[in-house]
Amino acid sequence: MTATCDICGDDVALSHAAHTTINTKTDAGVVDYYVCRGCYEADLAPLFD
């Protein structure tokens, strides 16, 4: 099974994707995304160091 990375748009196997959830505290509520490992490590992980 694959998902599309919501950052770069590449198809990635679910077993190699990071599933992220974000509580926007807006009308959008909780949103969830799949991102490839590269985008996770480059774009998301540094936000939480």
Helices and strands as residue ranges (DSSP letters): E 2-4, E 11-13, G 14-16, E 17-23, E 30-36, H 37-39, I 40-44, G 45-48
